[in-house]
């Protein structure tokens, strides 16, 4: 399937429902203090660019890029709708995030994801795209439910 990745203003019902699903999934996989998914209002801040991924007129997934400073960005809110798992949606979103980070001339792109078995597909995606394990960055602290990764750009 060919995907269209669109910058999204987060006002649509479909994207809001997907983000509620994302938050519920994070809460079911990690204790509350280890969930770093951003709520809708935080995703609307000016330091975040958010994209939705569409295929055949349906919302398939999403992803965001948070500017940490002029040299580093962070991958946020990566989610694939259940119906579209393992079809390349995550790759489409991540590719857009990487391209944008490169266009902005960031030196690195980092991320935090979960450490439980539920996150193995995400870890595999990030490893395939050149991310390497690292320590906590930004405001993150060591957490047994978190994995930190980075990629030089």
N, C-alpha and C positions, 0 to 999 in steps of 0.2 A: 504494500500500500504506500502511496506517496503521501507525505505529510506536509501541511502548511503550518509554519510556526509564525504566530502573530503576536506583536506586542499587545498586551491586554491591560485594560483599565480596571479590571476586577469588579465591574458592575453587573455582569451577566449572572443569571441564576445558575447556569450550568457550571461555571468556574467556581462560584461560591459553594455549590454542592460538592464539587471535587475537593476543594480545600477543607471542607468539613470532614469529608472522608479521610483526607490526609491526616488531619489532626487526630481523628479517632483512631486511625491506624497507629500513629506514633504513641498515643496514650495506651494502646493495648500491648505495645511491644516493649515499652520502657516505663520505669517509674516516673511520676510527674516531674520530679526535680532533674531528670535526665532528658526530658523532651525539650528540644531546641527549635522546634517548628514555630514559625512566626504566625500570629493571628492575622486576620484579614487587614485590620487597620495598620499594623506594622508593615505589611507588604505594600502599602500605598505610600510609604515615605519616599522622599525624593532620592535617597541613596540606593533605592532598589528599582531594578528594571525587571518586569515580570512578563513572561510569555506563556501563551496557551498553544497547544499542539492540536491540530485538527486534521481529520481524515474523512473523506466522503461526507462532509457536513456534520460530523460528530466530534465532540470534544474528546480527545484521546489522552491528554496529559498536560503537564505544565512544568515550569522551572523558572528560577529567578537568579539574578546576579545582584549581589549586594556589594557596593563599593566600601571597602574598609579604609582605604586611603588612596593616594594617587598611584601607588605601585601594586596594590593587592586587592583582589576581588574574592568574593565568597559565593559558592554555589548554594542556593537555598531552594526550598520548596519543590524538589524534584518529586513528581508523582505521576504514575500511569494509571488511568482508569482500569479497573479489573478486566473489563471486556477486551482491552488492548494489550494486556501483558505479553511480553516476549515477542513483540512485533516491531520493535525499533523506535518506539515512542520516546523512551528515555534517551536514546542516542540522538534523536532529532533535537530534543530540548538541550541536551548537553553540548551538542555541536554549535548551536546558536549561542549559548553562553560562552563557550570558548572563543568563538569568532569575535564576539563583542568585547571580551576581555582583551584579546589581541589588538583589536581596533583602538581600544582605549589605552593601549600601550602599558597595560599592567605587566609587571615582571613575574607575578605568580597568581595562581588561582587556587584557593584552598576550600576545604569543606569539612563538615562534621556529619557523620552518619552513625547509625546504630551498630552495635557489636553482636547482636543476637542473630540467630539463623534466619530470621525474617529479612535481614538486610544483605544476605549473601548475593542475590542478584545485583543489587546496587553496587556492592564492593567490586564485583566482577566487571561491571560497566566502567567504573572509575579506573580500575587497573588497566583495562583495555585501552583507555584513553590517556594513558601516561601519568596518572596520579600515583604518588608514592605515599607510604605511611609516614607520618610525622607526629610531633607532639602537639599539644594544644596551642592554639593561636588566638589572637584577639583577647576577648574576655572569657574564653573557655578555660575550664580547669580539668585536670585529669578526672576521668569518670569511667568506671568499668563498663558502662552501657554505651560509651561513645568511642568511635574510631575517628581519627583525624588524618586527613590526606592533603597533599599539595602537589601542584604541577608547575614547573617553571615554564614560562611562555616565551 
